[in-house]
Amino acid sequence: MKITGANTPSMTSSPPGAAAAPPAPVAGASSAPLQSAVLAPAKEALAMLPDFDAARVAALRDALSKGELPFDPARLAGLIQRFHGGGR
């Protein structure tokens, strides 16, 4: 069966005006407590990250646009390549 993203007729139909039945549980699907246990390390790591300083980012963006902050695109490209393994 090809999935196109378009509305496709369902396998079962309900009479007009009838409420749709909730989906059946999927075999092997995790429960909410399990999800919480799995996500706990990620939540802890996220909590340890520093706060986002929107004012500082805006100031840096402004300085960069005014030419007050040096920017070397070739150096940035080299750092990206080295970080991602292209410069080894």
N, CA, C and O atoms as a Maestro MAE file, in Angstrom:
{
 s_m_m2io_version
 :::
 2.0.0
}

f_m_ct {
 s_m_title
 :::
 protein
 m_atom[352] {
  # First column is atom index #
  i_m_mmod_type
  r_m_x_coord
  r_m_y_coord
  r_m_z_coord
  i_m_residue_number
  s_m_chain_name
  s_m_pdb_residue_name
  s_m_pdb_atom_name
  i_m_atomic_number
  :::
  1 25 0.845 -1.172 0.000 1 A "MET " " N  " 7
  2 3 0.000 0.000 0.000 1 A "MET " " CA " 6
  3 2 0.887 1.230 0.000 1 A "MET " " C  " 6
  4 15 1.820 1.324 0.798 1 A "MET " " O  " 8
  5 25 0.610 2.158 -0.871 2 A "LYS " " N  " 7
  6 3 1.379 3.386 -0.963 2 A "LYS " " CA " 6
  7 2 0.729 4.447 -0.094 2 A "LYS " " C  " 6
  8 15 -0.482 4.659 -0.164 2 A "LYS " " O  " 8
  9 25 1.533 5.113 0.725 3 A "ILE " " N  " 7
  10 3 1.026 6.186 1.589 3 A "ILE " " CA " 6
  11 2 1.377 7.494 0.914 3 A "ILE " " C  " 6
  12 15 2.548 7.788 0.674 3 A "ILE " " O  " 8
  13 25 0.362 8.271 0.613 4 A "THR " " N  " 7
  14 3 0.585 9.515 -0.107 4 A "THR " " CA " 6
  15 2 0.408 10.744 0.753 4 A "THR " " C  " 6
  16 15 0.756 11.848 0.333 4 A "THR " " O  " 8
  17 25 -0.123 10.578 1.943 5 A "GLY " " N  " 7
  18 3 -0.375 11.733 2.797 5 A "GLY " " CA " 6
  19 2 -1.757 12.318 2.563 5 A "GLY " " C  " 6
  20 15 -2.218 13.156 3.339 5 A "GLY " " O  " 8
  21 25 -2.423 11.883 1.500 6 A "ALA " " N  " 7
  22 3 -3.769 12.365 1.242 6 A "ALA " " CA " 6
  23 2 -4.744 11.625 2.149 6 A "ALA " " C  " 6
  24 15 -4.415 10.573 2.697 6 A "ALA " " O  " 8
  25 25 -5.910 12.164 2.301 7 A "ASN " " N  " 7
  26 3 -6.934 11.491 3.099 7 A "ASN " " CA " 6
  27 2 -7.309 10.190 2.407 7 A "ASN " " C  " 6
  28 15 -7.702 10.183 1.240 7 A "ASN " " O  " 8
  29 25 -7.186 9.110 3.126 8 A "THR " " N  " 7
  30 3 -7.549 7.814 2.585 8 A "THR " " CA " 6
  31 2 -8.705 7.270 3.401 8 A "THR " " C  " 6
  32 15 -8.802 7.554 4.595 8 A "THR " " O  " 8
  33 25 -9.583 6.494 2.784 9 A "PRO " " N  " 7
  34 3 -10.694 5.955 3.553 9 A "PRO " " CA " 6
  35 2 -10.185 4.993 4.605 9 A "PRO " " C  " 6
  36 15 -9.206 4.277 4.393 9 A "PRO " " O  " 8
  37 25 -10.858 4.986 5.739 10 A "SER " " N  " 7
  38 3 -10.442 4.102 6.818 10 A "SER " " CA " 6
  39 2 -10.990 2.708 6.583 10 A "SER " " C  " 6
  40 15 -11.900 2.513 5.778 10 A "SER " " O  " 8
  41 25 -10.434 1.752 7.286 11 A "MET " " N  " 7
  42 3 -10.847 0.370 7.149 11 A "MET " " CA " 6
  43 2 -12.244 0.159 7.717 11 A "MET " " C  " 6
  44 15 -12.985 -0.698 7.236 11 A "MET " " O  " 8
  45 25 -12.606 0.923 8.721 12 A "THR " " N  " 7
  46 3 -13.936 0.817 9.304 12 A "THR " " CA " 6
  47 2 -14.602 2.162 9.168 12 A "THR " " C  " 6
  48 15 -13.941 3.201 9.139 12 A "THR " " O  " 8
  49 25 -15.879 2.135 9.087 13 A "SER " " N  " 7
  50 3 -16.577 3.413 8.979 13 A "SER " " CA " 6
  51 2 -17.583 3.522 10.106 13 A "SER " " C  " 6
  52 15 -18.125 2.524 10.581 13 A "SER " " O  " 8
  53 25 -17.814 4.728 10.515 14 A "SER " " N  " 7
  54 3 -18.789 5.014 11.564 14 A "SER " " CA " 6
  55 2 -19.984 5.675 10.923 14 A "SER " " C  " 6
  56 15 -19.844 6.331 9.890 14 A "SER " " O  " 8
  57 25 -21.140 5.521 11.502 15 A "PRO " " N  " 7
  58 3 -22.302 6.221 10.966 15 A "PRO " " CA " 6
  59 2 -22.092 7.726 11.094 15 A "PRO " " C  " 6
  60 15 -21.405 8.175 12.011 15 A "PRO " " O  " 8
  61 25 -22.667 8.503 10.198 16 A "PRO " " N  " 7
  62 3 -22.512 9.960 10.289 16 A "PRO " " CA " 6
  63 2 -22.960 10.467 11.653 16 A "PRO " " C  " 6
  64 15 -24.005 10.058 12.160 16 A "PRO " " O  " 8
  65 25 -22.181 11.345 12.238 17 A "GLY " " N  " 7
  66 3 -22.500 11.940 13.526 17 A "GLY " " CA " 6
  67 2 -22.040 11.112 14.707 17 A "GLY " " C  " 6
  68 15 -22.140 11.573 15.844 17 A "GLY " " O  " 8
  69 25 -21.533 9.893 14.479 18 A "ALA " " N  " 7
  70 3 -21.077 9.049 15.583 18 A "ALA " " CA " 6
  71 2 -19.674 9.461 15.978 18 A "ALA " " C  " 6
  72 15 -18.878 9.877 15.136 18 A "ALA " " O  " 8
  73 25 -19.378 9.344 17.249 19 A "ALA " " N  " 7
  74 3 -18.045 9.680 17.742 19 A "ALA " " CA " 6
  75 2 -17.067 8.597 17.324 19 A "ALA " " C  " 6
  76 15 -17.398 7.411 17.343 19 A "ALA " " O  " 8
  77 25 -15.872 9.001 16.948 20 A "ALA " " N  " 7
  78 3 -14.852 8.041 16.543 20 A "ALA " " CA " 6
  79 2 -14.342 7.301 17.764 20 A "ALA " " C  " 6
  80 15 -14.210 7.879 18.843 20 A "ALA " " O  " 8
  81 25 -14.058 6.031 17.588 21 A "ALA " " N  " 7
  82 3 -13.527 5.216 18.684 21 A "ALA " " CA " 6
  83 2 -12.063 5.567 18.887 21 A "ALA " " C  " 6
  84 15 -11.370 5.876 17.918 21 A "ALA " " O  " 8
  85 25 -11.572 5.527 20.128 22 A "PRO " " N  " 7
  86 3 -10.157 5.809 20.361 22 A "PRO " " CA " 6
  87 2 -9.313 4.719 19.717 22 A "PRO " " C  " 6
  88 15 -9.767 3.581 19.594 22 A "PRO " " O  " 8
  89 25 -8.088 5.048 19.304 23 A "PRO " " N  " 7
  90 3 -7.239 4.050 18.668 23 A "PRO " " CA " 6
  91 2 -6.887 2.934 19.643 23 A "PRO " " C  " 6
  92 15 -6.752 3.155 20.846 23 A "PRO " " O  " 8
  93 25 -6.745 1.749 19.101 24 A "ALA " " N  " 7
  94 3 -6.379 0.590 19.919 24 A "ALA " " CA " 6
  95 2 -4.932 0.730 20.353 24 A "ALA " " C  " 6
  96 15 -4.119 1.268 19.602 24 A "ALA " " O  " 8
  97 25 -4.585 0.254 21.561 25 A "PRO " " N  " 7
  98 3 -3.204 0.339 22.005 25 A "PRO " " CA " 6
  99 2 -2.303 -0.494 21.098 25 A "PRO " " C  " 6
  100 15 -2.705 -1.552 20.612 25 A "PRO " " O  " 8
  101 25 -1.102 -0.017 20.878 26 A "VAL " " N  " 7
  102 3 -0.144 -0.709 20.038 26 A "VAL " " CA " 6
  103 2 0.630 -1.695 20.900 26 A "VAL " " C  " 6
  104 15 1.081 -1.358 21.995 26 A "VAL " " O  " 8
  105 25 0.778 -2.899 20.403 27 A "ALA " " N  " 7
  106 3 1.523 -3.910 21.157 27 A "ALA " " CA " 6
  107 2 2.957 -3.434 21.353 27 A "ALA " " C  " 6
  108 15 3.598 -2.988 20.402 27 A "ALA " " O  " 8
  109 25 3.454 -3.525 22.552 28 A "GLY " " N  " 7
  110 3 4.832 -3.125 22.845 28 A "GLY " " CA " 6
  111 2 5.004 -1.637 23.065 28 A "GLY " " C  " 6
  112 15 6.124 -1.184 23.302 28 A "GLY " " O  " 8
  113 25 3.939 -0.865 22.996 29 A "ALA " " N  " 7
  114 3 4.058 0.572 23.207 29 A "ALA " " CA " 6
  115 2 4.403 0.842 24.662 29 A "ALA " " C  " 6
  116 15 3.934 0.147 25.563 29 A "ALA " " O  " 8
  117 25 5.222 1.848 24.880 30 A "SER " " N  " 7
  118 3 5.645 2.144 26.246 30 A "SER " " CA " 6
  119 2 4.581 2.954 26.968 30 A "SER " " C  " 6
  120 15 3.791 3.665 26.348 30 A "SER " " O  " 8
  121 25 4.576 2.835 28.267 31 A "SER " " N  " 7
  122 3 3.628 3.573 29.080 31 A "SER " " CA " 6
  123 2 4.255 4.887 29.528 31 A "SER " " C  " 6
  124 15 5.456 5.089 29.352 31 A "SER " " O  " 8
  125 25 3.461 5.775 30.102 32 A "ALA " " N  " 7
  126 3 3.952 7.079 30.543 32 A "ALA " " CA " 6
  127 2 5.070 6.970 31.572 32 A "ALA " " C  " 6
  128 15 6.048 7.708 31.461 32 A "ALA " " O  " 8
  129 25 4.978 6.077 32.583 33 A "PRO " " N  " 7
  130 3 6.081 5.988 33.537 33 A "PRO " " CA " 6
  131 2 7.383 5.557 32.879 33 A "PRO " " C  " 6
  132 15 8.451 6.039 33.258 33 A "PRO " " O  " 8
  133 25 7.316 4.661 31.903 34 A "LEU " " N  " 7
  134 3 8.527 4.228 31.217 34 A "LEU " " CA " 6
  135 2 9.121 5.378 30.425 34 A "LEU " " C  " 6
  136 15 10.335 5.579 30.431 34 A "LEU " " O  " 8
  137 25 8.267 6.136 29.741 35 A "GLN " " N  " 7
  138 3 8.761 7.279 28.991 35 A "GLN " " CA " 6
  139 2 9.457 8.253 29.924 35 A "GLN " " C  " 6
  140 15 10.507 8.797 29.581 35 A "GLN " " O  " 8
  141 25 8.890 8.478 31.088 36 A "SER " " N  " 7
  142 3 9.501 9.399 32.034 36 A "SER " " CA " 6
  143 2 10.873 8.902 32.471 36 A "SER " " C  " 6
  144 15 11.809 9.692 32.590 36 A "SER " " O  " 8
  145 25 10.998 7.617 32.709 37 A "ALA " " N  " 7
  146 3 12.284 7.056 33.118 37 A "ALA " " CA " 6
  147 2 13.301 7.152 31.993 37 A "ALA " " C  " 6
  148 15 14.481 7.397 32.243 37 A "ALA " " O  " 8
  149 25 12.857 6.962 30.759 38 A "VAL " " N  " 7
  150 3 13.763 7.034 29.619 38 A "VAL " " CA " 6
  151 2 14.206 8.480 29.374 38 A "VAL " " C  " 6
  152 15 15.358 8.732 29.023 38 A "VAL " " O  " 8
  153 25 13.296 9.408 29.558 39 A "LEU " " N  " 7
  154 3 13.598 10.814 29.287 39 A "LEU " " CA " 6
  155 2 14.277 11.523 30.444 39 A "LEU " " C  " 6
  156 15 14.773 12.636 30.269 39 A "LEU " " O  " 8
  157 25 14.314 10.914 31.617 40 A "ALA " " N  " 7
  158 3 14.880 11.575 32.794 40 A "ALA " " CA " 6
  159 2 16.320 12.047 32.583 40 A "ALA " " C  " 6
  160 15 16.623 13.186 32.935 40 A "ALA " " O  " 8
  161 25 17.230 11.227 32.022 41 A "PRO " " N  " 7
  162 3 18.601 11.727 31.822 41 A "PRO " " CA " 6
  163 2 18.657 12.936 30.886 41 A "PRO " " C  " 6
  164 15 19.450 13.853 31.100 41 A "PRO " " O  " 8
  165 25 17.824 12.938 29.861 42 A "ALA " " N  " 7
  166 3 17.812 14.073 28.941 42 A "ALA " " CA " 6
  167 2 17.297 15.326 29.638 42 A "ALA " " C  " 6
  168 15 17.816 16.422 29.426 42 A "ALA " " O  " 8
  169 25 16.268 15.156 30.472 43 A "LYS " " N  " 7
  170 3 15.737 16.302 31.206 43 A "LYS " " CA " 6
  171 2 16.779 16.861 32.168 43 A "LYS " " C  " 6
  172 15 16.894 18.077 32.324 43 A "LYS " " O  " 8
  173 25 17.540 15.974 32.814 44 A "GLU " " N  " 7
  174 3 18.581 16.430 33.741 44 A "GLU " " CA " 6
  175 2 19.683 17.174 32.990 44 A "GLU " " C  " 6
  176 15 20.155 18.212 33.454 44 A "GLU " " O  " 8
  177 25 20.095 16.653 31.837 45 A "ALA " " N  " 7
  178 3 21.134 17.308 31.042 45 A "ALA " " CA " 6
  179 2 20.662 18.672 30.560 45 A "ALA " " C  " 6
  180 15 21.432 19.633 30.556 45 A "ALA " " O  " 8
  181 25 19.407 18.760 30.155 46 A "LEU " " N  " 7
  182 3 18.844 20.021 29.702 46 A "LEU " " CA " 6
  183 2 18.801 21.037 30.840 46 A "LEU " " C  " 6
  184 15 19.061 22.222 30.629 46 A "LEU " " O  " 8
  185 25 18.477 20.582 32.030 47 A "ALA " " N  " 7
  186 3 18.408 21.480 33.181 47 A "ALA " " CA " 6
  187 2 19.787 22.037 33.545 47 A "ALA " " C  " 6
  188 15 19.883 23.121 34.120 47 A "ALA " " O  " 8
  189 25 20.856 21.302 33.214 48 A "MET " " N  " 7
  190 3 22.205 21.752 33.552 48 A "MET " " CA " 6
  191 2 22.766 22.747 32.538 48 A "MET " " C  " 6
  192 15 23.789 23.378 32.802 48 A "MET " " O  " 8
  193 25 22.113 22.901 31.379 49 A "LEU " " N  " 7
  194 3 22.591 23.844 30.376 49 A "LEU " " CA " 6
  195 2 22.382 25.275 30.871 49 A "LEU " " C  " 6
  196 15 21.439 25.547 31.613 49 A "LEU " " O  " 8
  197 25 23.258 26.181 30.460 50 A "PRO " " N  " 7
  198 3 23.070 27.576 30.876 50 A "PRO " " CA " 6
  199 2 21.838 28.170 30.211 50 A "PRO " " C  " 6
  200 15 21.391 27.705 29.163 50 A "PRO " " O  " 8
  201 25 21.301 29.203 30.840 51 A "ASP " " N  " 7
  202 3 20.134 29.874 30.284 51 A "ASP " " CA " 6
  203 2 20.519 30.593 29.001 51 A "ASP " " C  " 6
  204 15 21.667 30.997 28.817 51 A "ASP " " O  " 8
  205 25 19.548 30.744 28.124 52 A "PHE " " N  " 7
  206 3 19.722 31.461 26.865 52 A "PHE " " CA " 6
  207 2 19.628 32.950 27.154 52 A "PHE " " C  " 6
  208 15 18.646 33.407 27.740 52 A "PHE " " O  " 8
  209 25 20.634 33.710 26.750 53 A "ASP " " N  " 7
  210 3 20.669 35.144 26.993 53 A "ASP " " CA " 6
  211 2 20.312 35.868 25.695 53 A "ASP " " C  " 6
  212 15 21.189 36.190 24.893 53 A "ASP " " O  " 8
  213 25 19.028 36.119 25.501 54 A "ALA " " N  " 7
  214 3 18.546 36.736 24.267 54 A "ALA " " CA " 6
  215 2 19.147 38.125 24.058 54 A "ALA " " C  " 6
  216 15 19.433 38.497 22.920 54 A "ALA " " O  " 8
  217 25 19.345 38.893 25.117 55 A "ALA " " N  " 7
  218 3 19.911 40.235 24.988 55 A "ALA " " CA " 6
  219 2 21.351 40.162 24.486 55 A "ALA " " C  " 6
  220 15 21.764 40.969 23.654 55 A "ALA " " O  " 8
  221 25 22.103 39.205 24.988 56 A "ARG " " N  " 7
  222 3 23.506 39.037 24.559 56 A "ARG " " CA " 6
  223 2 23.568 38.630 23.084 56 A "ARG " " C  " 6
  224 15 24.397 39.138 22.329 56 A "ARG " " O  " 8
  225 25 22.695 37.717 22.683 57 A "VAL " " N  " 7
  226 3 22.654 37.291 21.285 57 A "VAL " " CA " 6
  227 2 22.290 38.471 20.390 57 A "VAL " " C  " 6
  228 15 22.891 38.649 19.330 57 A "VAL " " O  " 8
  229 25 21.319 39.276 20.800 58 A "ALA " " N  " 7
  230 3 20.917 40.444 20.015 58 A "ALA " " CA " 6
  231 2 22.070 41.442 19.898 58 A "ALA " " C  " 6
  232 15 22.285 42.018 18.832 58 A "ALA " " O  " 8
  233 25 22.807 41.646 20.983 59 A "ALA " " N  " 7
  234 3 23.945 42.569 20.961 59 A "ALA " " CA " 6
  235 2 25.037 42.055 20.022 59 A "ALA " " C  " 6
  236 15 25.617 42.832 19.264 59 A "ALA " " O  " 8
  237 25 25.319 40.763 20.068 60 A "LEU " " N  " 7
  238 3 26.332 40.190 19.176 60 A "LEU " " CA " 6
  239 2 25.884 40.266 17.718 60 A "LEU " " C  " 6
  240 15 26.682 40.578 16.835 60 A "LEU " " O  " 8
  241 25 24.617 39.982 17.472 61 A "ARG " " N  " 7
  242 3 24.087 40.064 16.107 61 A "ARG " " CA " 6
  243 2 24.194 41.490 15.585 61 A "ARG " " C  " 6
  244 15 24.558 41.704 14.429 61 A "ARG " " O  " 8
  245 25 23.878 42.466 16.431 62 A "ASP " " N  " 7
  246 3 23.953 43.871 16.043 62 A "ASP " " CA " 6
  247 2 25.394 44.281 15.747 62 A "ASP " " C  " 6
  248 15 25.662 44.946 14.747 62 A "ASP " " O  " 8
  249 25 26.319 43.881 16.619 63 A "ALA " " N  " 7
  250 3 27.734 44.215 16.414 63 A "ALA " " CA " 6
  251 2 28.259 43.565 15.136 63 A "ALA " " C  " 6
  252 15 29.039 44.176 14.406 63 A "ALA " " O  " 8
  253 25 27.846 42.357 14.867 64 A "LEU " " N  " 7
  254 3 28.273 41.659 13.666 64 A "LEU " " CA " 6
  255 2 27.752 42.362 12.420 64 A "LEU " " C  " 6
  256 15 28.484 42.522 11.444 64 A "LEU " " O  " 8
  257 25 26.488 42.783 12.449 65 A "SER " " N  " 7
  258 3 25.913 43.457 11.282 65 A "SER " " CA " 6
  259 2 26.544 44.818 11.032 65 A "SER " " C  " 6
  260 15 26.588 45.279 9.892 65 A "SER " " O  " 8
  261 25 27.038 45.473 12.091 66 A "LYS " " N  " 7
  262 3 27.687 46.777 11.956 66 A "LYS " " CA " 6
  263 2 29.169 46.659 11.612 66 A "LYS " " C  " 6
  264 15 29.842 47.669 11.405 66 A "LYS " " O  " 8
  265 25 29.676 45.434 11.552 67 A "GLY " " N  " 7
  266 3 31.088 45.245 11.254 67 A "GLY " " CA " 6
  267 2 31.994 45.468 12.448 67 A "GLY " " C  " 6
  268 15 33.210 45.568 12.286 67 A "GLY " " O  " 8
  269 25 31.429 45.549 13.641 68 A "GLU " " N  " 7
  270 3 32.202 45.777 14.850 68 A "GLU " " CA " 6
  271 2 32.775 44.483 15.424 68 A "GLU " " C  " 6
  272 15 33.623 44.518 16.316 68 A "GLU " " O  " 8
  273 25 32.325 43.375 14.927 69 A "LEU " " N  " 7
  274 3 32.764 42.068 15.400 69 A "LEU " " CA " 6
  275 2 33.384 41.344 14.214 69 A "LEU " " C  " 6
  276 15 32.709 41.112 13.210 69 A "LEU " " O  " 8
  277 25 34.656 40.986 14.317 70 A "PRO " " N  " 7
  278 3 35.284 40.342 13.159 70 A "PRO " " CA " 6
  279 2 34.647 38.984 12.867 70 A "PRO " " C  " 6
  280 15 34.283 38.232 13.771 70 A "PRO " " O  " 8
  281 25 34.528 38.701 11.570 71 A "PHE " " N  " 7
  282 3 33.960 37.434 11.144 71 A "PHE " " CA " 6
  283 2 34.781 36.917 9.971 71 A "PHE " " C  " 6
  284 15 34.953 37.609 8.968 71 A "PHE " " O  " 8
  285 25 35.280 35.706 10.104 72 A "ASP " " N  " 7
  286 3 36.085 35.078 9.061 72 A "ASP " " CA " 6
  287 2 35.352 33.829 8.586 72 A "ASP " " C  " 6
  288 15 35.445 32.780 9.223 72 A "ASP " " O  " 8
  289 25 34.616 33.930 7.461 73 A "PRO " " N  " 7
  290 3 33.840 32.774 7.002 73 A "PRO " " CA " 6
  291 2 34.711 31.559 6.672 73 A "PRO " " C  " 6
  292 15 34.275 30.424 6.868 73 A "PRO " " O  " 8
  293 25 35.923 31.775 6.178 74 A "ALA " " N  " 7
  294 3 36.813 30.655 5.862 74 A "ALA " " CA " 6
  295 2 37.219 29.922 7.144 74 A "ALA " " C  " 6
  296 15 37.282 28.693 7.170 74 A "ALA " " O  " 8
  297 25 37.492 30.679 8.195 75 A "ARG " " N  " 7
  298 3 37.852 30.045 9.474 75 A "ARG " " CA " 6
  299 2 36.662 29.259 10.028 75 A "ARG " " C  " 6
  300 15 36.825 28.144 10.523 75 A "ARG " " O  " 8
  301 25 35.467 29.846 9.943 76 A "LEU " " N  " 7
  302 3 34.272 29.157 10.412 76 A "LEU " " CA " 6
  303 2 34.057 27.866 9.626 76 A "LEU " " C  " 6
  304 15 33.747 26.828 10.211 76 A "LEU " " O  " 8
  305 25 34.219 27.926 8.313 77 A "ALA " " N  " 7
  306 3 34.054 26.726 7.485 77 A "ALA " " CA " 6
  307 2 35.067 25.658 7.880 77 A "ALA " " C  " 6
  308 15 34.728 24.477 7.958 77 A "ALA " " O  " 8
  309 25 36.310 26.068 8.130 78 A "GLY " " N  " 7
  310 3 37.332 25.114 8.561 78 A "GLY " " CA " 6
  311 2 37.002 24.470 9.896 78 A "GLY " " C  " 6
  312 15 37.199 23.269 10.076 78 A "GLY " " O  " 8
  313 25 36.500 25.268 10.835 79 A "LEU " " N  " 7
  314 3 36.123 24.723 12.140 79 A "LEU " " CA " 6
  315 2 34.954 23.742 12.022 79 A "LEU " " C  " 6
  316 15 34.926 22.716 12.702 79 A "LEU " " O  " 8
  317 25 34.002 24.063 11.164 80 A "ILE " " N  " 7
  318 3 32.869 23.160 10.960 80 A "ILE " " CA " 6
  319 2 33.358 21.848 10.356 80 A "ILE " " C  " 6
  320 15 32.955 20.772 10.799 80 A "ILE " " O  " 8
  321 25 34.225 21.933 9.346 81 A "GLN " " N  " 7
  322 3 34.753 20.716 8.720 81 A "GLN " " CA " 6
  323 2 35.544 19.879 9.729 81 A "GLN " " C  " 6
  324 15 35.415 18.656 9.763 81 A "GLN " " O  " 8
  325 25 36.351 20.536 10.537 82 A "ARG " " N  " 7
  326 3 37.138 19.788 11.524 82 A "ARG " " CA " 6
  327 2 36.228 19.135 12.553 82 A "ARG " " C  " 6
  328 15 36.445 17.979 12.919 82 A "ARG " " O  " 8
  329 25 35.221 19.846 13.023 83 A "PHE " " N  " 7
  330 3 34.302 19.318 14.017 83 A "PHE " " CA " 6
  331 2 33.540 18.106 13.476 83 A "PHE " " C  " 6
  332 15 33.329 17.127 14.193 83 A "PHE " " O  " 8
  333 25 33.137 18.178 12.229 84 A "HIS " " N  " 7
  334 3 32.332 17.112 11.632 84 A "HIS " " CA " 6
  335 2 33.173 16.038 10.939 84 A "HIS " " C  " 6
  336 15 32.631 15.172 10.252 84 A "HIS " " O  " 8
  337 25 34.473 16.092 11.116 85 A "GLY " " N  " 7
  338 3 35.322 15.018 10.610 85 A "GLY " " CA " 6
  339 2 35.831 15.212 9.201 85 A "GLY " " C  " 6
  340 15 36.475 14.308 8.669 85 A "GLY " " O  " 8
  341 25 35.578 16.339 8.569 86 A "GLY " " N  " 7
  342 3 36.038 16.545 7.212 86 A "GLY " " CA " 6
  343 2 37.481 16.982 7.119 86 A "GLY " " C  " 6
  344 15 38.071 16.926 6.040 86 A "GLY " " O  " 8
  345 25 38.064 17.411 8.213 87 A "GLY " " N  " 7
  346 3 39.419 17.947 8.156 87 A "GLY " " CA " 6
  347 2 40.471 17.019 8.750 87 A "GLY " " C  " 6
  348 15 41.550 17.480 9.120 87 A "GLY " " O  " 8
  349 25 40.188 15.744 8.848 88 A "ARG " " N  " 7
  350 3 41.135 14.819 9.476 88 A "ARG " " CA " 6
  351 2 42.149 14.331 8.513 88 A "ARG " " C  " 6
  352 15 43.022 13.544 8.880 88 A "ARG " " O  " 8
  :::
 }
 m_bond[351] {
  # First column is bond index #
  i_m_from
  i_m_to
  i_m_order
  :::
  1 1 2 1
  2 2 3 1
  3 3 4 2
  4 3 5 1
  5 5 6 1
  6 6 7 1
  7 7 8 2
  8 7 9 1
  9 9 10 1
  10 10 11 1
  11 11 12 2
  12 11 13 1
  13 13 14 1
  14 14 15 1
  15 15 16 2
  16 15 17 1
  17 17 18 1
  18 18 19 1
  19 19 20 2
  20 19 21 1
  21 21 22 1
  22 22 23 1
  23 23 24 2
  24 23 25 1
  25 25 26 1
  26 26 27 1
  27 27 28 2
  28 27 29 1
  29 29 30 1
  30 30 31 1
  31 31 32 2
  32 31 33 1
  33 33 34 1
  34 34 35 1
  35 35 36 2
  36 35 37 1
  37 37 38 1
  38 38 39 1
  39 39 40 2
  40 39 41 1
  41 41 42 1
  42 42 43 1
  43 43 44 2
  44 43 45 1
  45 45 46 1
  46 46 47 1
  47 47 48 2
  48 47 49 1
  49 49 50 1
  50 50 51 1
  51 51 52 2
  52 51 53 1
  53 53 54 1
  54 54 55 1
  55 55 56 2
  56 55 57 1
  57 57 58 1
  58 58 59 1
  59 59 60 2
  60 59 61 1
  61 61 62 1
  62 62 63 1
  63 63 64 2
  64 63 65 1
  65 65 66 1
  66 66 67 1
  67 67 68 2
  68 67 69 1
  69 69 70 1
  70 70 71 1
  71 71 72 2
  72 71 73 1
  73 73 74 1
  74 74 75 1
  75 75 76 2
  76 75 77 1
  77 77 78 1
  78 78 79 1
  79 79 80 2
  80 79 81 1
  81 81 82 1
  82 82 83 1
  83 83 84 2
  84 83 85 1
  85 85 86 1
  86 86 87 1
  87 87 88 2
  88 87 89 1
  89 89 90 1
  90 90 91 1
  91 91 92 2
  92 91 93 1
  93 93 94 1
  94 94 95 1
  95 95 96 2
  96 95 97 1
  97 97 98 1
  98 98 99 1
  99 99 100 2
  100 99 101 1
  101 101 102 1
  102 102 103 1
  103 103 104 2
  104 103 105 1
  105 105 106 1
  106 106 107 1
  107 107 108 2
  108 107 109 1
  109 109 110 1
  110 110 111 1
  111 111 112 2
  112 111 113 1
  113 113 114 1
  114 114 115 1
  115 115 116 2
  116 115 117 1
  117 117 118 1
  118 118 119 1
  119 119 120 2
  120 119 121 1
  121 121 122 1
  122 122 123 1
  123 123 124 2
  124 123 125 1
  125 125 126 1
  126 126 127 1
  127 127 128 2
  128 127 129 1
  129 129 130 1
  130 130 131 1
  131 131 132 2
  132 131 133 1
  133 133 134 1
  134 134 135 1
  135 135 136 2
  136 135 137 1
  137 137 138 1
  138 138 139 1
  139 139 140 2
  140 139 141 1
  141 141 142 1
  142 142 143 1
  143 143 144 2
  144 143 145 1
  145 145 146 1
  146 146 147 1
  147 147 148 2
  148 147 149 1
  149 149 150 1
  150 150 151 1
  151 151 152 2
  152 151 153 1
  153 153 154 1
  154 154 155 1
  155 155 156 2
  156 155 157 1
  157 157 158 1
  158 158 159 1
  159 159 160 2
  160 159 161 1
  161 161 162 1
  162 162 163 1
  163 163 164 2
  164 163 165 1
  165 165 166 1
  166 166 167 1
  167 167 168 2
  168 167 169 1
  169 169 170 1
  170 170 171 1
  171 171 172 2
  172 171 173 1
  173 173 174 1
  174 174 175 1
  175 175 176 2
  176 175 177 1
  177 177 178 1
  178 178 179 1
  179 179 180 2
  180 179 181 1
  181 181 182 1
  182 182 183 1
  183 183 184 2
  184 183 185 1
  185 185 186 1
  186 186 187 1
  187 187 188 2
  188 187 189 1
  189 189 190 1
  190 190 191 1
  191 191 192 2
  192 191 193 1
  193 193 194 1
  194 194 195 1
  195 195 196 2
  196 195 197 1
  197 197 198 1
  198 198 199 1
  199 199 200 2
  200 199 201 1
  201 201 202 1
  202 202 203 1
  203 203 204 2
  204 203 205 1
  205 205 206 1
  206 206 207 1
  207 207 208 2
  208 207 209 1
  209 209 210 1
  210 210 211 1
  211 211 212 2
  212 211 213 1
  213 213 214 1
  214 214 215 1
  215 215 216 2
  216 215 217 1
  217 217 218 1
  218 218 219 1
  219 219 220 2
  220 219 221 1
  221 221 222 1
  222 222 223 1
  223 223 224 2
  224 223 225 1
  225 225 226 1
  226 226 227 1
  227 227 228 2
  228 227 229 1
  229 229 230 1
  230 230 231 1
  231 231 232 2
  232 231 233 1
  233 233 234 1
  234 234 235 1
  235 235 236 2
  236 235 237 1
  237 237 238 1
  238 238 239 1
  239 239 240 2
  240 239 241 1
  241 241 242 1
  242 242 243 1
  243 243 244 2
  244 243 245 1
  245 245 246 1
  246 246 247 1
  247 247 248 2
  248 247 249 1
  249 249 250 1
  250 250 251 1
  251 251 252 2
  252 251 253 1
  253 253 254 1
  254 254 255 1
  255 255 256 2
  256 255 257 1
  257 257 258 1
  258 258 259 1
  259 259 260 2
  260 259 261 1
  261 261 262 1
  262 262 263 1
  263 263 264 2
  264 263 265 1
  265 265 266 1
  266 266 267 1
  267 267 268 2
  268 267 269 1
  269 269 270 1
  270 270 271 1
  271 271 272 2
  272 271 273 1
  273 273 274 1
  274 274 275 1
  275 275 276 2
  276 275 277 1
  277 277 278 1
  278 278 279 1
  279 279 280 2
  280 279 281 1
  281 281 282 1
  282 282 283 1
  283 283 284 2
  284 283 285 1
  285 285 286 1
  286 286 287 1
  287 287 288 2
  288 287 289 1
  289 289 290 1
  290 290 291 1
  291 291 292 2
  292 291 293 1
  293 293 294 1
  294 294 295 1
  295 295 296 2
  296 295 297 1
  297 297 298 1
  298 298 299 1
  299 299 300 2
  300 299 301 1
  301 301 302 1
  302 302 303 1
  303 303 304 2
  304 303 305 1
  305 305 306 1
  306 306 307 1
  307 307 308 2
  308 307 309 1
  309 309 310 1
  310 310 311 1
  311 311 312 2
  312 311 313 1
  313 313 314 1
  314 314 315 1
  315 315 316 2
  316 315 317 1
  317 317 318 1
  318 318 319 1
  319 319 320 2
  320 319 321 1
  321 321 322 1
  322 322 323 1
  323 323 324 2
  324 323 325 1
  325 325 326 1
  326 326 327 1
  327 327 328 2
  328 327 329 1
  329 329 330 1
  330 330 331 1
  331 331 332 2
  332 331 333 1
  333 333 334 1
  334 334 335 1
  335 335 336 2
  336 335 337 1
  337 337 338 1
  338 338 339 1
  339 339 340 2
  340 339 341 1
  341 341 342 1
  342 342 343 1
  343 343 344 2
  344 343 345 1
  345 345 346 1
  346 346 347 1
  347 347 348 2
  348 347 349 1
  349 349 350 1
  350 350 351 1
  351 351 352 2
  :::
 }
}
